[in-house]
Amino acid sequence: MKHTNLRFFLPVFLTLFALIFAGMVVVSQWDNPTWQLGIGLGLALGIALFTTYFLAQKIGTTERYMAQFESEFSELSVSNERFEIVSKATSDTIWDWDVKTNSFIWNKGIQGVFGYKKDQVGDNLQWWFDKIHPEDSLKISVKLYSYIAQRSDKWQDEYRFMDANGQYRYVYDRGFLVKDEEGNVVRMIGAMQDVTRQKEEEQRLRLLETVIIQNRDTVLITAVGASENAEDQIVYVNPAFEKMTGYDQAEVLHQSATFFFKRIQNKRDVKKIADALKKKEAFTLETLTKRKDNTNYWVNLSLIPITNHENQHTHWISIQRDITEEKEQEKEREQLIKELTQNNSDLKQFSYITSHNLRAPLSNLTGLLNLLEDIEIEDYELKEILQGFSKSTQQLNDTVNDLVNIIIIKDSLAIDKEPIVIRDVFENIFNQLSFLISNLNPIIKLDVDKVNTLFLNRSYFESILLNLTTNALRYSDPSRQLKILVAAKNLGTETQITFKDNGLGIDLKRHRDKVFGLYQRFHDNPDSKGLGLYLVKSQVESMGGSITIDSEVGVGTTFTITFKNS
């Protein structure tokens, strides 16, 4: 700047000096015409030279300014071009906030990342704050203005920002201050990055970590050896591992995984594990192993191979569950089943022997009693004794026959089945019970045409309906006319038969658990043996069906029988 002033003022000073000198000469020689002409020409030439020099200086200065402007404009254009390229290359949303005017400029990331249309994007700070989640807005506002007040170089934070669909996304935002020559903040430029996926992944990993830590099953992770001969090393065990095995985490980390295989009791299981490891296959195994204190425990062991994005095997995850208690219960259950099977076999054998050994003498007694009926006995007391003996013998014979029938039903593994027409079965039952039916004259309604045919054992099905119908007739309420309704309907894979009467009913609050029991009686009927419902339930279940009862004293009883259609 000093050299420029010197080059400018020196010619001007010389020119003025020449003019002053010329003026002095002119005053002294003014009357001489020659001098007057010379002085005039000199002054004109000096003025011309001065004007030319001054214009040349101005033009040079203008050219320098123009060259500097072009250079700065070129640099600005390159800078803007770079900014546009960076904006396209990055997935960040870049923003520019003019602190003084409060205006806001967004790059195209606000449209591409968050889905906003150009006319939806606001041009002020308030629009930005309106899109921040209400729970984060106050925190961001305080931090941002505190950052500006402190004139810090950088600001960064995480918050939730609303996209065009009204959904909040997690963003990581970084801002940089722009200051003027006096250090005052004039602008703030930032870059907003969508980190929703990272946040969700962090949350998922945090949940998985909680599951692993809190899990009662042991989780053990081993890293595959770097070379073919290198052994796999344990890199992680969860707290449950310490409780199950008795080993502290520090004792097993970076140890070889074979350390625990050596504690497995069954060598064949060790070989299975080794083979699976070589094949890099997942597998599950139940085996007996030892704790640190050498006590045995059963474990359910699962090994899962883990590969990286290049499908290279990098880790093994081992999940172990202590099943010692289950094994002990299983052993006890097997022993109990064995004992029950043996007891059941013994009871069946006893039943067969009893029924066989009793039937022969009972037949003899029955025959002798039949002979005595043809002999006239005059002694009244002896006659009563023989009649009582005959009655007891007949009851014993009936009981043995009932037991034989029950054994046959319970011992039948395969029952012959055939197509049965329900209405035909009822006609046969009505013929057998014609005497009882004619005495009571009940109203009987059959609604069975929707299910015309069943595939069941004919004799069992007939016995079931015969027992139910007989009970309905025997235990009818004398105060009202007996009504019997039998209905059948198809329920898709099952057929349901309903047998309903308005008889005396059963007090289920007292007798529900005993309704289908053997020799259970609920009414004072001399003909009742307490065997009918037990046989009904046994026969229904032997054909793969089920039976339920709904009854109320003074209202009646409903039996619901269900059979599978297959």
C-alpha positions in Angstrom: 0.0 0.0 0.0 2.9 2.4 0.8 4.7 1.7 -2.5 1.5 2.4 -4.5 1.1 5.8 -2.8 4.7 6.7 -3.5 4.4 5.8 -7.2 1.2 7.9 -7.4 2.3 11.0 -5.5 5.9 11.4 -6.8 5.0 12.3 -10.4 2.2 14.6 -9.1 4.7 16.4 -6.8 7.3 16.8 -9.7 4.6 18.1 -12.0 3.4 20.7 -9.4 7.0 21.7 -8.7 7.6 22.3 -12.5 4.4 24.3 -12.7 5.4 26.5 -9.7 8.9 27.0 -11.2 7.4 27.9 -14.6 5.0 30.3 -12.9 7.9 32.1 -11.3 9.6 32.4 -14.6 6.4 33.6 -16.3 6.1 36.4 -13.7 9.6 37.6 -14.3 9.5 37.3 -18.2 5.8 37.8 -18.8 6.2 40.5 -21.3 8.3 38.4 -23.6 6.0 36.7 -26.3 8.3 33.8 -26.8 8.3 33.0 -23.1 4.6 33.3 -23.0 4.2 30.8 -25.8 6.7 28.4 -24.3 5.1 28.6 -20.9 1.7 28.0 -22.3 2.8 24.9 -24.2 4.7 23.7 -21.1 1.6 24.1 -18.9 -0.6 22.3 -21.4 1.9 19.5 -21.8 2.3 19.1 -18.0 -1.5 19.0 -17.5 -1.8 16.4 -20.3 1.0 14.2 -18.8 -0.6 14.5 -15.3 -4.1 13.5 -16.6 -2.7 10.6 -18.6 -0.7 9.3 -15.7 -3.7 9.6 -13.3 -6.0 7.7 -15.7 -3.4 5.0 -16.2 -3.2 4.5 -12.5 -7.0 4.2 -12.2 -7.2 1.7 -15.0 -4.5 -0.5 -13.5 -6.2 -0.4 -10.2 -9.5 -1.4 -11.8 -7.9 -4.3 -13.7 -6.3 -5.6 -10.5 -9.7 -5.4 -8.8 -11.4 -7.2 -11.7 -8.7 -9.9 -11.7 -9.0 -10.4 -7.9 -12.9 -10.6 -8.3 -12.6 -13.2 -11.1 -10.2 -15.2 -8.9 -12.5 -15.1 -5.9 -15.6 -15.9 -8.0 -13.8 -18.9 -9.5 -12.8 -20.1 -6.1 -16.4 -19.6 -4.9 -17.8 -21.5 -7.9 -15.4 -24.4 -7.3 -16.3 -24.4 -3.6 -20.0 -24.5 -4.4 -19.4 -27.3 -6.9 -17.6 -29.2 -4.3 -20.4 -28.6 -1.8 -23.0 -29.9 -4.3 -20.9 -33.0 -5.0 -20.4 -33.7 -1.3 -24.1 -33.2 -0.7 -24.9 -35.8 -3.3 -22.2 -38.2 -2.2 -23.2 -38.2 1.5 -26.5 -39.5 3.0 -26.4 -36.7 5.6 -28.9 -33.8 5.6 -26.9 -30.6 5.5 -28.3 -27.4 6.9 -27.2 -23.7 7.1 -28.7 -21.5 9.8 -28.2 -17.6 9.6 -28.2 -16.7 13.2 -28.9 -13.0 12.6 -31.9 -13.4 10.2 -33.0 -16.8 11.7 -33.3 -18.1 8.1 -32.6 -21.8 7.5 -31.4 -23.5 4.3 -31.6 -27.3 3.8 -29.9 -29.4 1.1 -31.7 -32.1 -0.8 -31.1 -34.6 2.0 -34.2 -33.3 3.8 -36.2 -34.6 0.8 -34.3 -37.8 0.1 -33.8 -39.0 3.7 -36.9 -37.7 5.4 -39.3 -37.7 2.5 -40.3 -34.1 2.5 -41.3 -32.3 -0.7 -39.6 -29.1 -1.5 -42.6 -26.9 -0.7 -43.0 -28.7 2.7 -39.6 -27.7 4.0 -39.6 -24.5 6.1 -37.0 -21.8 5.8 -36.7 -20.8 9.5 -35.5 -22.2 12.8 -39.0 -22.8 14.2 -39.8 -25.3 11.5 -36.8 -27.4 12.6 -37.8 -27.3 16.2 -41.4 -28.2 15.4 -40.1 -31.5 13.8 -38.1 -32.5 16.9 -39.8 -34.9 19.3 -41.5 -33.0 22.2 -39.4 -35.0 24.7 -36.2 -33.9 23.0 -37.0 -30.4 21.9 -36.3 -28.6 25.2 -33.1 -30.4 25.7 -31.8 -29.6 22.2 -32.9 -25.9 22.5 -31.0 -25.4 25.8 -27.8 -27.2 24.5 -27.8 -25.4 21.2 -28.1 -21.8 22.6 -25.7 -22.7 25.4 -23.2 -23.8 22.7 -23.7 -20.6 20.7 -23.3 -18.5 23.9 -20.0 -20.2 24.7 -18.9 -19.9 21.1 -17.7 -23.5 21.1 -16.2 -24.8 17.8 -18.3 -27.9 17.6 -21.8 -29.1 18.7 -23.2 -32.6 18.4 -26.2 -34.4 19.9 -28.8 -37.2 19.2 -32.6 -36.6 19.1 -35.7 -37.8 17.3 -36.8 -36.0 14.2 -40.1 -36.4 12.4 -40.2 -37.5 8.8 -42.8 -36.7 6.1 -44.9 -39.7 7.2 -45.2 -38.5 10.8 -42.8 -41.1 12.1 -39.9 -40.2 14.4 -36.4 -41.2 13.4 -33.3 -41.1 15.5 -30.7 -38.6 14.1 -27.1 -37.8 15.0 -26.6 -34.0 14.4 -23.3 -32.1 14.3 -22.9 -28.3 14.0 -20.0 -25.9 13.4 -20.0 -22.1 14.1 -19.1 -19.4 11.6 -17.9 -16.2 13.1 -17.2 -12.7 11.8 -13.9 -10.7 12.2 -15.0 -9.6 15.6 -15.7 -13.2 16.8 -19.5 -12.9 16.8 -21.5 -15.9 15.7 -23.2 -15.2 12.4 -24.0 -18.7 11.0 -24.1 -22.3 12.0 -23.7 -25.1 9.5 -24.5 -28.7 10.4 -25.0 -32.2 9.1 -27.9 -34.5 10.2 -27.5 -38.3 9.9 -30.3 -40.8 10.2 -29.2 -43.4 12.8 -32.6 -45.1 13.4 -31.3 -48.5 12.2 -28.2 -48.2 14.4 -30.4 -47.3 17.4 -32.8 -50.2 16.8 -29.8 -52.5 16.4 -28.3 -51.2 19.6 -31.6 -51.7 21.4 -32.0 -55.3 20.0 -28.4 -56.1 21.0 -29.1 -54.6 24.5 -32.2 -56.8 24.8 -30.2 -59.9 23.6 -27.5 -59.1 26.1 -30.1 -58.9 28.9 -31.6 -62.2 27.9 -28.2 -63.9 27.8 -27.1 -62.4 31.2 -30.4 -63.2 32.9 -30.9 -66.6 31.2 -30.8 -69.6 33.6 -29.2 -71.6 30.8 -25.5 -71.5 30.3 -24.2 -69.6 27.2 -20.6 -70.2 26.1 -19.0 -68.6 23.1 -15.8 -69.9 21.5 -13.7 -68.3 18.8 -12.6 -70.6 16.0 -8.8 -71.0 15.9 -6.9 -68.7 13.4 -5.2 -71.7 11.8 -6.3 -75.3 11.1 -4.3 -76.7 14.0 -5.1 -73.9 16.5 -7.6 -74.8 19.2 -10.9 -72.9 19.7 -10.8 -70.5 22.6 -13.5 -69.6 25.0 -14.3 -65.8 24.7 -17.5 -65.4 26.7 -19.5 -67.2 29.4 -22.7 -65.8 31.1 -23.3 -65.7 34.8 -25.4 -68.9 34.7 -22.3 -70.8 33.5 -20.6 -70.0 36.8 -23.6 -71.2 38.8 -24.0 -74.4 36.8 -20.4 -75.5 36.5 -18.8 -73.9 39.5 -16.0 -72.3 37.4 -15.4 -68.6 37.6 -15.3 -66.6 34.4 -11.6 -65.8 34.8 -10.8 -69.5 35.0 -12.3 -70.4 31.7 -11.8 -67.3 29.4 -9.2 -68.0 26.7 -9.1 -71.6 27.7 -9.5 -74.3 25.0 -13.0 -75.5 24.5 -11.8 -79.1 24.8 -11.3 -78.4 28.5 -15.0 -79.2 29.1 -15.3 -82.1 26.6 -12.9 -84.0 28.8 -15.3 -83.8 31.7 -18.1 -85.6 29.8 -18.7 -89.1 31.2 -19.8 -90.9 28.0 -16.9 -91.2 25.5 -19.3 -91.8 22.7 -20.9 -88.4 23.3 -17.4 -86.9 23.1 -16.9 -88.5 19.7 -20.3 -87.2 18.5 -19.3 -83.7 19.5 -15.9 -84.0 17.9 -17.5 -85.2 14.6 -20.0 -82.3 14.6 -17.2 -79.8 15.2 -15.3 -81.1 12.2 -18.3 -80.9 10.0 -19.2 -77.5 11.4 -22.8 -78.7 11.9 -25.3 -77.7 14.6 -26.4 -80.4 16.9 -28.1 -81.2 20.2 -27.1 -83.8 22.8 -28.1 -84.9 26.3 -25.0 -86.1 28.3 -23.7 -86.6 31.8 -20.8 -84.3 32.8 -19.0 -83.1 35.9 -18.9 -79.8 37.8 -15.7 -78.2 39.2 -16.3 -80.1 42.5 -16.6 -83.4 40.4 -20.3 -83.9 41.1 -22.2 -85.2 38.2 -25.0 -83.4 36.4 -27.1 -84.0 33.3 -27.0 -81.3 30.6 -28.8 -80.7 27.4 -26.1 -79.3 25.1 -26.7 -77.4 21.9 -23.8 -76.2 19.6 -24.5 -73.7 16.9 -21.9 -72.6 14.3 -21.6 -68.8 13.5 -20.4 -67.4 10.2 -19.5 -63.9 9.1 -20.7 -62.0 6.1 -18.2 -63.8 3.9 -19.7 -67.2 5.1 -16.5 -68.0 7.1 -16.9 -70.0 10.3 -15.8 -67.7 13.1 -17.5 -68.8 16.4 -19.4 -71.5 18.2 -22.3 -70.8 20.5 -23.0 -73.4 23.1 -26.2 -73.4 25.1 -26.4 -75.8 28.0 -29.4 -76.5 30.2 -29.2 -78.4 33.5 -31.7 -81.3 33.2 -30.5 -83.3 36.2 -33.9 -82.8 38.0 -35.8 -83.7 34.9 -33.6 -86.9 34.4 -34.3 -87.9 38.0 -38.0 -87.3 37.6 -37.9 -89.2 34.3 -36.2 -92.1 36.1 -38.8 -92.0 38.8 -41.6 -91.9 36.2 -40.2 -94.8 34.3 -40.0 -96.8 37.6 -43.5 -95.8 38.4 -44.8 -96.8 35.0 -43.0 -100.1 35.3 -44.6 -100.7 38.7 -48.0 -99.7 37.5 -47.7 -101.8 34.4 -46.8 -104.8 36.6 -49.6 -104.1 39.0 -52.1 -103.7 36.2 -50.9 -107.0 34.7 -51.1 -108.7 38.1 -54.7 -107.3 38.6 -55.7 -108.5 35.2 -54.3 -111.9 35.9 -56.0 -111.9 39.3 -59.3 -110.9 37.6 -59.0 -113.6 35.0 -58.2 -116.2 37.6 -60.9 -115.0 40.0 -63.5 -114.9 37.3 -62.5 -118.3 35.9 -62.2 -120.0 39.4 -65.5 -118.5 40.6 -67.6 -119.2 37.6 -67.3 -123.0 37.8 -68.4 -123.3 41.5 -71.1 -120.7 40.8 -72.4 -122.7 37.9 -72.5 -125.8 40.2 -74.3 -123.9 43.0 -76.8 -122.4 40.5 -77.5 -125.9 39.1 -78.0 -127.4 42.6 -80.3 -124.5 43.5 -82.3 -125.2 40.4 -82.7 -128.8 41.4 -83.9 -127.8 44.9 -86.7 -125.8 43.3 -88.2 -129.0 42.2 -88.1 -130.5 45.7 -90.9 -129.6 48.1 -89.5 -128.3 51.3 -92.0 -128.1 54.2 -89.6 -126.6 56.8 -90.4 -122.9 56.5 -87.0 -121.7 58.0 -85.0 -124.0 55.7 -87.0 -122.7 52.8 -86.2 -119.1 53.6 -82.5 -120.0 54.1 -82.4 -121.6 50.7 -84.2 -118.7 49.0 -81.7 -116.2 50.5 -78.9 -118.5 49.5 -80.3 -118.6 46.0 -80.6 -114.8 45.8 -77.1 -114.3 47.1 -75.7 -116.8 44.6 -77.5 -115.1 41.7 -76.1 -111.7 42.8 -72.6 -113.1 43.0 -73.1 -114.6 39.6 -74.2 -111.3 38.2 -71.3 -109.5 39.8 -68.8 -112.0 38.3 -70.4 -111.6 34.9 -70.2 -107.8 35.2 -66.5 -108.0 36.1 -65.9 -110.3 33.1 -67.6 -107.8 30.8 -65.6 -104.9 32.2 -62.3 -106.8 31.8 -63.2 -107.6 28.2 -64.0 -103.9 27.5 -60.8 -102.6 29.2 -58.6 -105.2 27.6 -59.8 -104.7 24.0 -57.0 -102.9 22.1 -58.8 -103.2 18.8 -62.5 -103.0 18.4 -64.3 -104.0 15.2 -66.3 -101.1 13.7 -69.0 -101.0 11.1 -71.5 -98.5 9.6 -74.4 -98.0 12.0 -77.8 -96.3 11.3 -78.8 -94.6 14.6 -82.5 -94.9 14.0 -82.2 -98.7 13.4 -80.4 -99.1 16.7 -83.1 -97.3 18.6 -85.8 -99.4 17.0 -84.0 -102.5 18.4 -83.8 -100.9 21.8 -87.5 -99.9 21.8 -88.3 -103.6 21.1 -86.2 -104.7 24.1 -87.8 -102.2 26.4 -91.3 -102.4 25.1 -92.8 -103.4 28.5 -91.3 -100.4 30.4 -92.2 -98.0 27.5 -95.8 -99.2 27.4 -96.1 -98.7 31.2 -94.7 -95.2 31.3 -95.9 -94.0 27.8 -93.0 -91.4 27.5 -92.7 -88.8 24.7 -89.6 -89.9 22.7 -88.2 -87.6 20.0 -85.4 -88.6 17.7 -83.5 -85.8 15.9 -80.8 -87.9 14.3 -81.4 -87.6 10.6 -78.6 -85.0 10.2 -76.1 -87.7 11.1 -77.7 -90.8 9.6 -74.7 -93.2 9.9 -71.9 -93.7 12.4 -68.8 -95.9 12.1 -68.7 -97.6 15.5 -68.9 -101.0 17.2 -72.5 -102.0 16.9 -72.8 -104.0 20.2 -71.0 -101.3 22.2 -73.1 -98.5 20.7 -76.3 -100.4 21.3 -75.3 -101.1 24.9 -74.6 -97.4 25.5 -78.0 -96.3 24.2 -79.8 -99.2 26.0 -78.3 -98.2 29.4 -79.1 -94.5 29.0 -82.7 -95.3 27.9 -83.2 -97.8 30.7 -81.9 -95.2 33.3 -84.2 -92.6 31.9 -87.2 -95.0 32.2 -86.2 -96.2 35.7 -85.5 -92.8 37.2 -88.4 -90.8 35.6 -90.2 -88.3 37.8 -93.7 -89.6 38.7 -95.0 -86.1 39.0 -94.7 -85.4 35.2 -94.8 -87.2 31.9 -91.4 -88.5 30.9 -89.8 -86.8 27.8 -86.7 -88.2 26.1 -84.8 -86.3 23.4 -82.0 -87.9 21.4 -80.2 -85.6 18.9 -77.1 -86.0 16.7 -75.2 -83.4 14.8 -71.9 -83.1 12.9 -69.2 -80.7 14.3 -66.7 -81.0 11.5 -64.2 -83.6 12.6 -66.5 -84.9 15.3 -70.1 -86.1 15.8 -72.0 -85.2 18.9 -74.9 -87.2 20.3 -77.1 -85.6 23.0 -79.4 -87.8 25.2 -81.7 -85.7 27.4 -84.5 -86.5 29.8 -86.7 -84.7 32.4 -86.4 -87.3 35.1 -85.3 -87.1 38.7 -81.9 -85.7 38.0 -78.6 -86.1 40.0 -77.1 -83.7 42.5 -73.8 -83.1 40.8 -72.5 -80.8 43.5 -72.3 -83.9 45.7 -71.8 -86.7 43.2 -70.1 -85.3 40.1 -66.8 -87.2 40.7 -68.7 -90.4 41.3 -71.3 -90.4 38.5 -69.3 -92.7 36.3 -67.8 -94.8 39.1 -68.3 -98.5 39.6 -71.3 -99.6 41.7 -72.4 -96.0 42.5 -76.1 -95.5 43.2 -77.8 -92.1 43.5 -81.5 -93.2 44.0 -83.2 -95.8 46.1 -84.2 -98.1 43.3 -84.1 -101.8 44.1 -83.2 -102.7 40.5 -80.2 -100.4 40.5 -76.7 -102.0 40.5 -74.6 -98.9 39.9 -72.9 -100.4 36.9 -74.7 -98.9 33.9 -73.0 -95.5 33.7 -69.6 -97.1 34.4 -70.1 -99.4 31.4 -71.3 -96.6 29.3 -68.2 -94.5 29.9 -65.9 -97.5 29.4 -67.5 -98.4 26.1 -67.5 -94.8 24.9 -63.8 -94.3 25.7 -62.9 -97.7 24.2 -64.2 -96.4 20.9 -62.1 -93.2 21.2 -65.0 -91.0 22.3 -65.8 -88.9 25.4 -68.9 -88.4 27.5 -70.0 -85.6 29.8 -73.1 -85.1 32.1 -75.2 -82.1 33.0 -77.9 -82.7 35.6 -80.1 -81.0 38.1 -82.4 -82.5 40.7 -86.1 -82.1 39.7 -85.2 -80.9 36.2 -83.5 -83.8 34.4 -80.2 -85.1 33.0 -78.4 -84.5 29.7 -75.5 -86.8 28.5 -73.3 -85.5 25.7 -71.3 -88.1 23.8 -68.7 -87.1 21.2 -67.0 -89.4 18.6 -64.3 -88.6 16.1 -65.5 -89.0 12.5 -62.4 -90.8 11.3 
